[in-house]
Amino acid sequence: MALEWVVLGYAAAAEAIMVLLLTIPGLDGLRRGLTAVTRNLLKPFLSVVPFCLFLLMDIYWKYETRPSCEGDSCTPSEHLRHQKSIMKSQRNALLIASALIFYWLLYSITHLVVRIEQLNQRVERLKNRD
């Protein structure tokens, strides 16, 4: 299962970098090309949503089937393994949340940048008319 988490981490990182590049001021020349690339990548990146849901179900299943280790019923090594399992589940849930949030941000920001470009073109046409 480690490969799935690596893929999700890379997808979240790519989304974060694209959000950052779209929102940094002063990159007007680069923004038009980056907007086109981002618009083309939004549909493939949509596959992150069902993938995250699958991984979330995996976390839930592992949580439900994990043996309980409370009190004096387990050895210290079992208790440590139990705690590590909980921490990994929390880390993975945070990764899922960040991937979904970055996708939503990327979609919203790309939509706004495209809308701003359209409005700027409309303003230029109105200026040239007069």
Buried (B, 14 or more C-beta within 10 A) or exposed (E): EEEEBEEBBEBBEBBBEBBEBBEEEEEEEEBEEBBEEBBEBBEEBEEBEEBBEEBBEBBEEBEEEEEEBEEEEBEEEEBEBBEEBEEEBEEBBEBBEBBBBBBEBBBEBBEEBBEEEEEEEEEEEEEEEE
